[in-house]
Amino acid sequence: MTVPWPRPERTPDSLRLALARVAPHRLAEMEAQKNEAFALAAEHDELGPIRQWLTIWAGEVEIERRPDLAARRRNAEHAVHTLGKGDPAWRAAMDELLAVVNEARETTAT
């Protein structure tokens, strides 16, 4: 597997720069969620929301930078959106989406 970009450090600036390379169309989404996380952290005087944001976006960058994970997610999302919930393949596609996210997050865990 060839990955075109190295894995970034798990910091807001590094993740933002990496996302700008691999999926610039998602920058506004990332920024909005970062603002929410920082506001929650300030409101509750705890770092949990910031840590969660870092986990989520390190995983999202990992998926976007790895063609294998991105393809698996794309295929699973397509199945989820085109199959009925009663179809066993729909449940399998949901399981695959979860597996992709879990793999990405485990890979980037500190």
All heavy atoms as an XYZ file, in Angstrom:
872
protein
N       0.839     -1.174      0.000
C       0.000      0.000      0.000
C       0.888      1.243      0.000
O       1.759      1.403      0.828
C      -0.891     -0.022      1.250
C      -1.536      1.297      1.538
S      -2.424      1.394      3.125
C      -1.153      1.050      4.305
N       0.658      2.124     -0.942
C       1.388      3.365     -1.014
C       0.526      4.480     -0.449
O      -0.599      4.682     -0.881
C       1.748      3.701     -2.478
O       2.516      2.642     -3.003
C       2.524      4.989     -2.565
N       1.053      5.164      0.543
C       0.351      6.285      1.152
C       1.048      7.555      0.694
O       2.247      7.726      0.923
C       0.361      6.176      2.697
C      -0.334      7.360      3.316
C      -0.289      4.874      3.135
N       0.315      8.451      0.018
C       0.948      9.622     -0.565
C       1.449     10.661      0.436
O       2.323     11.439      0.104
C      -0.139     10.216     -1.457
C      -1.415      9.681     -0.929
C      -1.099      8.361     -0.285
N       0.909     10.669      1.636
C       1.300     11.669      2.622
C       1.633     10.989      3.947
O       0.972     10.042      4.334
C       0.155     12.661      2.859
C      -0.275     13.364      1.608
C      -1.369     13.060      0.856
C       0.366     14.445      0.963
N      -1.442     13.905     -0.215
C      -0.378     14.764     -0.185
C       1.512     15.180      1.228
C      -0.036     15.775     -1.048
C       1.854     16.196      0.365
C       1.089     16.490     -0.759
N       2.636     11.509      4.662
C       2.963     10.914      5.966
C       1.868     11.204      6.998
O       1.105     12.152      6.862
C       4.269     11.616      6.353
C       4.265     12.890      5.594
C       3.492     12.631      4.319
N       1.822     10.376      8.013
C       0.862     10.579      9.109
C       1.282     11.829      9.876
O       2.431     11.967     10.290
C       0.869      9.370     10.030
C      -0.152      9.471     11.155
C      -0.254      8.191     11.963
N      -0.739      7.120     11.098
C      -0.090      5.961     10.916
N       1.039      5.717     11.545
N      -0.590      5.046     10.109
N       0.351     12.745     10.100
C       0.703     13.968     10.819
C       0.789     13.740     12.324
O       0.290     12.742     12.841
C      -0.475     14.899     10.494
C      -1.629     13.970     10.311
C      -1.037     12.731      9.661
N       1.409     14.691     12.994
C       1.380     14.687     14.459
C      -0.061     14.919     14.897
O      -0.874     15.451     14.147
C       2.265     15.810     15.004
C       3.730     15.603     14.762
C       4.554     16.736     15.354
O       4.096     17.374     16.328
O       5.644     16.975     14.841
N      -0.341     14.532     16.110
C      -1.702     14.656     16.646
C      -1.887     16.011     17.330
O      -2.122     16.102     18.535
C      -1.922     13.518     17.631
C      -3.271     12.893     17.525
C      -3.276     11.712     18.445
N      -4.392     11.850     19.335
C      -5.337     10.957     19.461
N      -5.276      9.835     18.813
N      -6.340     11.169     20.257
N      -1.759     17.059     16.542
C      -1.979     18.419     17.029
C      -2.970     19.091     16.088
O      -3.067     18.717     14.914
C      -0.672     19.238     17.049
O      -0.217     19.417     15.702
C       0.411     18.559     17.880
N      -3.709     20.095     16.570
C      -4.667     20.756     15.692
C      -4.046     21.299     14.406
O      -4.586     21.089     13.313
C      -5.235     21.882     16.567
C      -5.133     21.336     17.962
C      -3.821     20.558     17.956
N      -2.905     21.970     14.509
C      -2.283     22.545     13.314
C      -1.816     21.470     12.337
O      -2.019     21.596     11.121
C      -1.106     23.446     13.691
C      -1.560     24.761     14.304
O      -2.733     25.149     14.117
O      -0.732     25.399     14.978
N      -1.198     20.417     12.847
C      -0.719     19.340     11.972
C      -1.876     18.626     11.284
O      -1.806     18.310     10.092
C       0.116     18.332     12.759
O       1.294     18.929     13.227
N      -2.938     18.366     12.020
C      -4.100     17.701     11.432
C      -4.759     18.589     10.374
O      -5.164     18.111      9.318
C      -5.105     17.305     12.511
C      -4.641     16.201     13.459
C      -5.635     16.025     14.599
C      -4.424     14.888     12.717
N      -4.853     19.876     10.661
C      -5.450     20.800      9.695
C      -4.623     20.852      8.409
O      -5.169     20.786      7.302
C      -5.585     22.199     10.290
C      -6.312     23.175      9.351
C      -6.371     24.583      9.919
N      -5.085     25.126     10.302
C      -4.144     25.547      9.456
N      -4.336     25.476      8.168
N      -3.007     26.040      9.903
N      -3.310     20.943      8.527
C      -2.442     20.966      7.345
C      -2.548     19.671      6.545
O      -2.588     19.689      5.314
C      -0.985     21.215      7.754
C      -0.670     22.618      8.227
C       0.751     22.680      8.800
C      -0.840     23.626      7.110
N      -2.604     18.549      7.243
C      -2.730     17.263      6.565
C      -4.079     17.157      5.850
O      -4.148     16.703      4.697
C      -2.566     16.114      7.560
N      -5.147     17.584      6.514
C      -6.462     17.532      5.884
C      -6.512     18.451      4.668
O      -7.135     18.104      3.656
C      -7.556     17.905      6.885
C      -8.976     17.629      6.412
C      -9.223     16.123      6.265
C      -9.986     18.226      7.379
N      -5.842     19.581      4.739
C      -5.798     20.491      3.588
C      -5.170     19.813      2.373
O      -5.538     20.103      1.232
C      -5.026     21.760      3.947
N      -4.255     18.885      2.597
C      -3.621     18.144      1.497
C      -4.524     17.041      0.950
O      -4.602     16.855     -0.242
C      -2.315     17.504      1.969
C      -1.169     18.436      2.048
C       0.122     17.641      2.300
N       0.931     18.385      3.238
C       1.227     18.021      4.468
N       0.828     16.882      4.954
N       1.959     18.778      5.234
N      -5.144     16.282      1.857
C      -5.841     15.059      1.428
C      -7.340     15.230      1.226
O      -7.944     14.455      0.477
C      -5.567     13.873      2.381
C      -4.081     13.527      2.391
C      -6.068     14.143      3.790
N      -7.953     16.202      1.872
C      -9.404     16.397      1.742
C      -9.772     17.844      2.097
O     -10.464     18.105      3.084
C     -10.150     15.420      2.639
N      -9.316     18.791      1.291
C      -9.563     20.196      1.625
C     -11.045     20.560      1.726
O     -11.398     21.490      2.448
C      -8.882     20.966      0.492
C      -8.679     19.979     -0.597
C      -8.581     18.631      0.054
N     -11.889     19.799      1.062
C     -13.336     20.067      1.124
C     -13.906     19.828      2.522
O     -15.025     20.252      2.808
C     -14.071     19.198      0.092
C     -13.931     17.734      0.331
N     -12.789     17.030     -0.013
C     -14.773     16.837      0.906
C     -12.942     15.761      0.330
N     -14.133     15.613      0.894
N     -13.144     19.208      3.416
C     -13.622     18.914      4.771
C     -13.095     19.896      5.819
O     -13.388     19.762      7.006
C     -13.234     17.486      5.145
C     -13.901     16.469      4.206
C     -13.898     15.082      4.706
N     -14.676     14.983      5.940
C     -14.562     13.955      6.788
N     -13.743     12.956      6.530
N     -15.282     13.907      7.891
N     -12.323     20.898      5.396
C     -11.725     21.831      6.351
C     -12.765     22.610      7.160
O     -12.596     22.799      8.367
C     -10.781     22.802      5.643
C      -9.433     22.202      5.242
C      -8.685     23.160      4.322
C      -8.604     21.868      6.469
N     -13.835     23.054      6.534
C     -14.860     23.809      7.262
C     -15.519     22.938      8.332
O     -15.772     23.392      9.456
C     -15.911     24.362      6.297
N     -15.777     21.677      7.992
C     -16.348     20.727      8.953
C     -15.413     20.544     10.148
O     -15.833     20.570     11.312
C     -16.588     19.394      8.242
C     -17.063     18.273      9.106
C     -17.080     16.930      8.364
O     -16.689     16.844      7.184
O     -17.479     15.951      9.010
N     -14.128     20.365      9.849
C     -13.133     20.186     10.910
C     -13.077     21.419     11.812
O     -13.070     21.295     13.039
C     -11.753     19.927     10.298
C     -10.641     19.846     11.311
S      -9.026     19.914     10.546
C      -8.300     18.424     11.181
N     -13.042     22.583     11.202
C     -12.927     23.826     11.971
C     -14.152     24.039     12.861
O     -14.021     24.425     14.031
C     -12.745     25.011     11.026
C     -12.403     26.302     11.715
C     -11.057     26.297     12.423
O     -10.169     25.483     12.094
O     -10.890     27.125     13.334
N     -15.328     23.761     12.333
C     -16.555     23.913     13.130
C     -16.535     22.981     14.334
O     -16.879     23.382     15.452
C     -17.780     23.656     12.259
N     -16.125     21.740     14.121
C     -16.068     20.785     15.229
C     -14.977     21.152     16.228
O     -15.135     20.954     17.431
C     -15.884     19.361     14.695
C     -17.129     18.843     14.018
C     -16.978     17.410     13.549
O     -16.017     16.720     13.873
N     -17.938     16.956     12.768
N     -13.885     21.704     15.740
C     -12.817     22.147     16.650
C     -13.335     23.281     17.535
O     -13.120     23.272     18.753
C     -11.593     22.611     15.867
C     -10.446     23.052     16.774
C      -9.258     23.507     15.980
C      -9.321     24.994     15.888
N      -8.184     25.635     15.274
N     -14.032     24.232     16.943
C     -14.578     25.344     17.725
C     -15.550     24.840     18.787
O     -15.536     25.327     19.921
C     -15.251     26.357     16.806
C     -14.248     27.103     15.945
O     -13.059     27.143     16.243
N     -14.728     27.677     14.858
N     -16.395     23.880     18.431
C     -17.328     23.290     19.401
C     -16.569     22.602     20.533
O     -16.927     22.751     21.705
C     -18.235     22.275     18.714
C     -19.258     22.876     17.783
C     -20.036     21.815     17.012
O     -20.073     20.638     17.438
O     -20.604     22.166     15.963
N     -15.542     21.843     20.182
C     -14.764     21.117     21.196
C     -14.070     22.076     22.151
O     -14.089     21.873     23.373
C     -13.737     20.207     20.516
N     -13.476     23.132     21.617
C     -12.782     24.086     22.473
C     -13.769     24.848     23.355
O     -13.483     25.117     24.530
C     -11.909     25.033     21.645
C     -10.568     24.447     21.315
C     -10.444     23.407     20.401
C      -9.423     24.922     21.921
C      -9.207     22.856     20.107
C      -8.172     24.374     21.631
C      -8.070     23.336     20.719
N     -14.935     25.168     22.820
C     -15.948     25.854     23.629
C     -16.423     24.954     24.768
O     -16.571     25.414     25.907
C     -17.127     26.279     22.747
N     -16.676     23.678     24.466
C     -17.090     22.735     25.517
C     -15.995     22.573     26.569
O     -16.285     22.513     27.770
C     -17.420     21.374     24.910
C     -18.804     21.208     24.318
C     -18.911     19.883     23.568
C     -19.854     21.281     25.418
N     -14.755     22.494     26.117
C     -13.639     22.338     27.052
C     -13.559     23.539     27.990
O     -13.372     23.376     29.198
C     -12.328     22.169     26.287
N     -13.733     24.732     27.438
C     -13.678     25.940     28.263
C     -14.876     25.999     29.215
O     -14.723     26.326     30.395
C     -13.651     27.180     27.374
N     -16.053     25.651     28.706
C     -17.271     25.701     29.517
C     -17.212     24.759     30.712
O     -17.645     25.096     31.810
C     -18.473     25.346     28.640
C     -19.803     25.359     29.354
C     -20.944     24.951     28.441
O     -20.836     25.117     27.217
O     -21.941     24.435     28.970
N     -16.646     23.571     30.494
C     -16.611     22.558     31.555
C     -15.255     22.464     32.244
O     -15.068     21.613     33.117
C     -17.015     21.196     30.986
C     -18.417     21.185     30.455
N     -19.519     21.188     31.276
C     -18.887     21.213     29.185
C     -20.616     21.207     30.546
N     -20.265     21.223     29.265
N     -14.318     23.297     31.812
C     -12.981     23.328     32.401
C     -12.337     21.943     32.401
O     -11.826     21.476     33.423
C     -13.039     23.897     33.822
C     -11.671     24.346     34.322
O     -10.798     24.645     33.477
O     -11.467     24.374     35.548
N     -12.399     21.278     31.234
C     -11.763     19.966     31.090
C     -11.301     19.777     29.648
O     -11.803     20.417     28.731
C     -12.718     18.841     31.491
C     -13.975     18.773     30.665
C     -14.905     17.663     31.122
O     -15.143     17.545     32.334
O     -15.359     16.928     30.242
N     -10.331     18.907     29.468
C      -9.729     18.697     28.153
C     -10.377     17.575     27.345
O     -10.019     17.371     26.185
C      -8.230     18.397     28.309
C      -7.401     19.548     28.866
C      -5.963     19.108     29.063
C      -7.482     20.757     27.960
N     -11.334     16.866     27.921
C     -11.966     15.739     27.242
C     -12.470     16.057     25.839
O     -12.190     15.312     24.891
N     -13.212     17.159     25.646
C     -13.703     17.455     24.298
C     -12.581     17.693     23.279
O     -12.710     17.318     22.112
C     -14.540     18.719     24.494
C     -14.970     18.659     25.926
C     -13.800     18.041     26.648
N     -11.481     18.263     23.720
C     -10.356     18.503     22.809
C      -9.682     17.178     22.468
O      -9.357     16.920     21.303
C      -9.349     19.501     23.427
C     -10.025     20.864     23.602
C      -8.088     19.602     22.554
C      -9.234     21.859     24.414
N      -9.500     16.330     23.452
C      -8.923     15.003     23.188
C      -9.798     14.208     22.220
O      -9.298     13.538     21.327
C      -8.746     14.236     24.490
C      -7.616     14.746     25.334
C      -7.370     13.815     26.528
N      -6.397     14.392     27.400
C      -6.650     14.846     28.619
N      -7.857     14.765     29.130
N      -5.690     15.372     29.348
N     -11.113     14.280     22.432
C     -12.032     13.561     21.540
C     -11.943     14.115     20.117
O     -11.922     13.360     19.152
C     -13.456     13.658     22.068
C     -14.446     12.871     21.232
C     -15.858     12.935     21.791
O     -16.186     13.795     22.592
N     -16.687     12.015     21.341
N     -11.889     15.428     19.983
C     -11.749     16.049     18.666
C     -10.466     15.576     17.990
O     -10.473     15.233     16.803
C     -11.770     17.577     18.799
C     -11.628     18.271     17.488
C     -12.621     18.585     16.613
C     -10.413     18.718     16.887
N     -12.089     19.187     15.500
C     -10.739     19.288     15.652
C      -9.077     18.692     17.271
C      -9.774     19.827     14.802
C      -8.116     19.220     16.429
C      -8.470     19.781     15.205
N      -9.371     15.547     18.730
C      -8.098     15.063     18.170
C      -8.215     13.612     17.714
O      -7.719     13.246     16.642
C      -6.968     15.210     19.190
C      -6.490     16.627     19.457
C      -5.586     16.657     20.684
C      -5.789     17.208     18.239
N      -8.868     12.771     18.497
C      -9.050     11.362     18.134
C      -9.869     11.237     16.853
O      -9.506     10.491     15.935
C      -9.732     10.593     19.283
O      -8.869     10.624     20.418
C     -10.033      9.155     18.901
N     -10.985     11.952     16.815
C     -11.860     11.888     15.639
C     -11.121     12.345     14.392
O     -11.126     11.662     13.358
C     -13.128     12.736     15.869
C     -14.024     12.067     16.911
C     -13.885     12.962     14.555
C     -15.143     12.957     17.432
N     -10.465     13.492     14.457
C      -9.852     14.044     13.252
C      -8.535     13.386     12.881
O      -8.189     13.320     11.697
C      -9.781     15.561     13.334
C     -11.151     16.076     13.030
C     -12.111     16.440     13.936
C     -11.756     16.153     11.750
N     -13.267     16.759     13.277
C     -13.084     16.598     11.939
C     -11.313     15.898     10.453
C     -13.962     16.790     10.865
C     -12.190     16.094      9.391
C     -13.499     16.535      9.603
N      -7.813     12.837     13.841
C      -6.641     12.028     13.479
C      -7.124     10.817     12.686
O      -6.509     10.427     11.681
C      -5.872     11.606     14.721
N      -8.239     10.223     13.108
C      -8.818      9.096     12.391
C      -9.318      9.485     11.008
O      -9.098      8.770     10.027
N      -9.983     10.636     10.913
C     -10.488     11.088      9.610
C      -9.346     11.365      8.635
O      -9.418     11.000      7.459
C     -11.366     12.331      9.776
C     -12.700     12.044     10.418
C     -13.516     11.031      9.636
O     -13.721     11.212      8.427
O     -13.954     10.034     10.250
N      -8.284     11.987      9.118
C      -7.121     12.240      8.260
C      -6.499     10.913      7.831
O      -6.125     10.740      6.668
C      -6.093     13.151      8.967
C      -4.759     13.179      8.226
C      -6.656     14.564      9.114
N      -6.419      9.967      8.747
C      -5.851      8.649      8.420
C      -6.665      7.979      7.310
O      -6.094      7.427      6.362
C      -5.810      7.761      9.667
C      -5.156      6.418      9.454
C      -3.657      6.487      9.218
O      -3.030      7.553      9.396
O      -3.080      5.454      8.847
N      -7.976      8.039      7.400
C      -8.821      7.443      6.361
C      -8.587      8.155      5.035
O      -8.400      7.508      3.992
C     -10.311      7.497      6.761
C     -10.575      6.558      7.943
C     -11.211      7.135      5.570
C     -11.928      6.755      8.618
N      -8.569      9.477      5.064
C      -8.408     10.248      3.822
C      -7.032     10.065      3.186
O      -6.903     10.103      1.975
C      -8.668     11.733      4.088
C     -10.077     12.057      4.536
C     -11.126     11.946      3.439
O     -10.793     11.689      2.276
O     -12.312     12.129      3.765
N      -6.004      9.848      3.994
C      -4.651      9.725      3.437
C      -4.322      8.305      2.981
O      -3.347      8.100      2.279
C      -3.590     10.236      4.423
C      -3.428      9.435      5.679
C      -2.350      9.990      6.612
N      -1.044      9.487      6.277
C      -0.602      8.264      6.578
N      -1.367      7.406      7.215
N       0.613      7.891      6.241
N      -5.144      7.347      3.360
C      -4.894      5.951      2.980
C      -5.934      5.497      1.960
O      -7.111      5.321      2.290
C      -4.967      5.051      4.212
C      -3.735      5.153      5.083
C      -3.746      4.199      6.226
N      -4.124      2.837      5.885
C      -4.426      1.909      6.788
N      -4.399      2.197      8.077
N      -4.763      0.694      6.418
N      -5.521      5.298      0.734
C      -6.466      4.889     -0.314
C      -7.250      3.622      0.029
O      -8.432      3.522     -0.318
C      -5.575      4.672     -1.536
C      -4.373      5.518     -1.291
C      -4.171      5.508      0.204
N      -6.643      2.671      0.735
C      -7.355      1.442      1.077
C      -8.519      1.720      2.030
O      -9.629      1.228      1.826
C      -6.402      0.399      1.677
C      -5.750      0.840      2.993
O      -5.298      2.001      3.090
O      -5.689      0.013      3.930
N      -8.271      2.528      3.064
C      -9.347      2.850      4.001
C     -10.408      3.731      3.353
O     -11.603      3.543      3.583
C      -8.793      3.541      5.251
C      -8.011      2.684      6.232
C      -7.543      3.525      7.422
C      -8.826      1.504      6.711
N      -9.971      4.688      2.553
C     -10.930      5.577      1.884
C     -11.846      4.784      0.960
O     -13.057      5.022      0.923
C     -10.190      6.665      1.114
N     -11.297      3.822      0.230
C     -12.112      3.003     -0.677
C     -13.086      2.128      0.110
O     -14.266      2.003     -0.271
C     -11.218      2.148     -1.563
N     -12.608      1.550      1.190
C     -13.504      0.725      2.020
C     -14.654      1.560      2.567
O     -15.803      1.140      2.568
C     -12.725      0.081      3.170
C     -11.857     -1.091      2.744
C     -10.988     -1.609      3.866
N     -11.741     -1.958      5.063
C     -11.189     -2.071      6.279
N      -9.898     -1.874      6.454
N     -11.931     -2.395      7.317
N     -14.346      2.768      3.044
C     -15.405      3.633      3.571
C     -16.376      4.037      2.470
O     -17.590      3.990      2.663
C     -14.844      4.875      4.252
C     -15.999      5.787      4.697
C     -15.658      6.815      5.710
N     -14.769      7.828      5.226
C     -14.298      8.797      6.012
N     -14.632      8.853      7.290
N     -13.486      9.694      5.542
N     -15.850      4.433      1.324
C     -16.710      4.830      0.202
C     -17.664      3.708     -0.189
O     -18.868      3.927     -0.374
C     -15.826      5.205     -0.992
C     -16.144      6.487     -1.644
C     -15.239      6.871     -2.804
N     -14.188      5.959     -3.192
C     -12.910      6.047     -2.804
N     -12.527      7.005     -1.993
N     -12.029      5.181     -3.229
N     -17.140      2.492     -0.315
C     -17.967      1.342     -0.691
C     -19.025      1.049      0.368
O     -20.186      0.765      0.040
C     -17.104      0.107     -0.937
C     -16.240      0.242     -2.169
O     -16.543      1.009     -3.076
N     -15.148     -0.493     -2.199
N     -18.635      1.105      1.627
C     -19.589      0.836      2.706
C     -20.657      1.925      2.763
O     -21.845      1.627      2.927
C     -18.857      0.725      4.037
N     -20.256      3.181      2.620
C     -21.231      4.270      2.635
C     -22.219      4.135      1.476
O     -23.416      4.377      1.641
C     -20.532      5.627      2.575
C     -19.881      6.019      3.883
C     -19.082      7.304      3.788
O     -18.718      7.729      2.661
O     -18.805      7.893      4.847
N     -21.716      3.751      0.314
C     -22.602      3.553     -0.839
C     -23.649      2.478     -0.523
O     -24.841      2.664     -0.789
C     -21.795      3.172     -2.082
C     -22.651      2.863     -3.263
N     -23.300      3.843     -3.978
C     -22.995      1.684     -3.832
C     -24.001      3.276     -4.938
N     -23.832      1.968     -4.876
N     -23.200      1.379      0.050
C     -24.122      0.293      0.398
C     -25.149      0.755      1.431
O     -26.342      0.466      1.308
C     -23.351     -0.919      0.913
N     -24.710      1.489      2.429
C     -25.609      1.969      3.478
C     -26.690      2.871      2.879
O     -27.852      2.805      3.278
C     -24.820      2.714      4.578
C     -25.731      3.536      5.469
C     -24.022      1.714      5.413
N     -26.303      3.686      1.915
C     -27.255      4.640      1.336
C     -28.135      4.044      0.244
O     -29.140      4.652     -0.121
C     -26.514      5.868      0.808
C     -25.869      6.669      1.896
N     -26.579      7.299      2.900
C     -24.576      6.924      2.164
C     -25.759      7.904      3.718
N     -24.531      7.698      3.301
N     -27.783      2.871     -0.270
C     -28.569      2.294     -1.365
C     -29.351      1.049     -0.955
O     -30.301      0.694     -1.643
C     -27.665      1.949     -2.571
O     -26.640      1.058     -2.159
C     -27.059      3.207     -3.171
N     -28.969      0.412      0.124
C     -29.670     -0.794      0.572
C     -30.708     -0.438      1.624
O     -30.577      0.562      2.327
C     -28.677     -1.795      1.167
C     -27.588     -2.314      0.235
C     -26.557     -3.103      1.027
C     -28.193     -3.164     -0.871
N     -31.700     -1.279      1.759
C     -32.682     -1.112      2.821
C     -32.138     -1.638      4.137
O     -31.320     -2.558      4.163
N     -32.603     -1.063      5.234
C     -32.123     -1.481      6.556
C     -32.450     -2.934      6.870
O     -31.798     -3.540      7.702
C     -32.690     -0.572      7.643
C     -32.075      0.804      7.624
C     -32.570      1.644      8.791
C     -31.923      3.006      8.753
N     -32.379      3.863      9.840
N     -33.439     -3.490      6.194
C     -33.777     -4.891      6.418
C     -32.867     -5.857      5.682
O     -32.857     -7.056      5.961
N     -32.059     -5.350      4.781
C     -31.132     -6.178      3.997
C     -29.918     -6.520      4.864
O     -29.287     -5.626      5.435
C     -30.705     -5.391      2.753
C     -29.879     -6.201      1.772
O     -29.147     -7.112      2.205
O     -29.965     -5.901      0.574
N     -29.566     -7.808      4.979
C     -28.388     -8.176      5.778
C     -27.105     -7.488      5.295
O     -26.200     -7.233      6.089
C     -28.287     -9.690      5.606
C     -29.655    -10.132      5.197
C     -30.269     -8.982      4.461
N     -27.046     -7.153      4.022
C     -25.865     -6.464      3.495
C     -25.758     -5.048      4.056
O     -24.656     -4.505      4.170
C     -25.896     -6.440      1.968
N     -26.899     -4.460      4.425
C     -26.879     -3.127      5.034
C     -26.162     -3.198      6.380
O     -25.310     -2.375      6.682
C     -28.303     -2.596      5.219
C     -28.352     -1.202      5.762
C     -28.311     -0.045      5.050
C     -28.429     -0.810      7.142
N     -28.366      1.040      5.889
C     -28.444      0.600      7.187
C     -28.501     -1.520      8.344
C     -28.523      1.317      8.379
C     -28.568     -0.803      9.530
C     -28.579      0.593      9.548
N     -26.482     -4.201      7.189
C     -25.827     -4.372      8.498
C     -24.331     -4.631      8.308
O     -23.498     -4.092      9.047
C     -26.479     -5.542      9.251
C     -25.899     -5.831     10.621
C     -26.296     -4.791     11.653
N     -25.190     -3.869     11.887
C     -25.272     -2.674     12.441
N     -26.418     -2.198     12.836
N     -24.238     -1.911     12.614
N     -23.990     -5.427      7.300
C     -22.576     -5.704      7.019
C     -21.850     -4.413      6.624
O     -20.699     -4.189      7.026
C     -22.450     -6.750      5.923
N     -22.516     -3.560      5.862
C     -21.910     -2.282      5.462
C     -21.709     -1.375      6.675
O     -20.676     -0.706      6.796
C     -22.773     -1.599      4.406
N     -22.671     -1.359      7.593
C     -22.521     -0.570      8.823
C     -21.357     -1.096      9.660
O     -20.568     -0.311     10.201
C     -23.818     -0.594      9.634
C     -24.946      0.191      9.004
S     -24.605      1.950      8.841
C     -24.589      2.470     10.535
N     -21.239     -2.411      9.734
C     -20.117     -3.017     10.458
C     -18.788     -2.639      9.805
O     -17.801     -2.373     10.499
C     -20.262     -4.535     10.513
C     -21.413     -4.993     11.397
O     -21.911     -4.185     12.220
O     -21.830     -6.160     11.254
N     -18.759     -2.604      8.483
C     -17.540     -2.228      7.766
C     -17.189     -0.767      8.029
O     -16.015     -0.441      8.228
C     -17.701     -2.482      6.264
C     -16.527     -2.053      5.419
C     -15.239     -2.834      5.641
O     -15.172     -3.715      6.529
O     -14.264     -2.562      4.921
N     -18.172      0.112      8.047
C     -17.905      1.523      8.375
C     -17.263      1.642      9.752
O     -16.277      2.362      9.931
C     -19.202      2.336      8.342
C     -19.689      2.804      6.995
C     -21.059      3.458      7.124
C     -18.703      3.753      6.361
N     -17.820      0.934     10.712
C     -17.264      0.956     12.068
C     -15.849      0.387     12.087
O     -14.961      0.935     12.760
C     -18.169      0.185     13.025
C     -17.755      0.169     14.489
C     -17.673      1.583     15.049
C     -18.725     -0.670     15.299
N     -15.612     -0.670     11.340
C     -14.283     -1.280     11.286
C     -13.260     -0.313     10.702
O     -12.124     -0.221     11.187
C     -14.325     -2.575     10.478
N     -13.646      0.427      9.681
C     -12.735      1.402      9.068
C     -12.375      2.490     10.076
O     -11.195      2.826     10.256
C     -13.367      2.016      7.793
C     -12.590      3.242      7.320
C     -13.438      0.981      6.681
N     -13.387      3.034     10.738
C     -13.138      4.091     11.719
C     -12.273      3.565     12.862
O     -11.303      4.222     13.270
C     -14.472      4.660     12.252
C     -14.247      5.560     13.460
C     -15.192      5.417     11.145
N     -12.579      2.383     13.358
C     -11.791      1.804     14.450
C     -10.346      1.557     14.041
O      -9.424      1.851     14.805
C     -12.426      0.517     14.958
C     -13.673      0.767     15.780
O     -13.886      1.866     16.294
N     -14.515     -0.240     15.884
N     -10.132      1.026     12.836
C      -8.766      0.807     12.367
C      -7.993      2.111     12.279
O      -6.839      2.203     12.714
C      -8.775      0.104     11.008
C      -7.391     -0.189     10.480
C      -7.377     -0.937      9.165
O      -8.363     -1.619      8.836
O      -6.345     -0.832      8.461
N      -8.621      3.139     11.725
C      -7.950      4.426     11.600
C      -7.611      5.014     12.965
O      -6.502      5.504     13.178
C      -8.830      5.386     10.808
N      -8.550      4.957     13.892
C      -8.308      5.532     15.208
C      -7.271      4.743     15.993
O      -6.447      5.330     16.699
C      -9.616      5.639     15.986
C     -10.505      6.728     15.411
C     -11.765      6.901     16.183
N     -12.622      7.902     15.548
C     -13.833      8.196     15.949
N     -14.347      7.580     17.017
N     -14.544      9.093     15.325
N      -7.287      3.418     15.879
C      -6.277      2.603     16.567
C      -4.890      2.875     16.003
O      -3.910      2.920     16.756
C      -6.628      1.131     16.441
C      -7.813      0.709     17.281
C      -8.315     -0.699     16.985
O      -7.633     -1.438     16.250
O      -9.400     -1.034     17.478
N      -4.808      3.062     14.711
C      -3.528      3.337     14.054
C      -2.931      4.660     14.528
O      -1.725      4.789     14.631
C      -3.705      3.359     12.523
O      -4.227      2.093     12.114
C      -2.412      3.610     11.808
N      -3.799      5.627     14.818
C      -3.310      6.961     15.184
C      -3.292      7.206     16.682
O      -2.930      8.298     17.104
C      -4.181      8.042     14.502
O      -5.527      7.917     14.967
C      -4.121      7.925     12.998
N      -3.699      6.222     17.472
C      -3.735      6.420     18.933
C      -2.330      6.689     19.468
O      -1.352      6.127     19.001
C      -4.330      5.194     19.614
N      -2.289      7.539     20.449
C      -0.975      7.874     21.024
C      -0.573      6.908     22.087
O      -1.312      6.160     22.614
C      -1.003      9.291     21.646
O      -2.043      9.376     22.603
C      -1.155     10.333     20.575
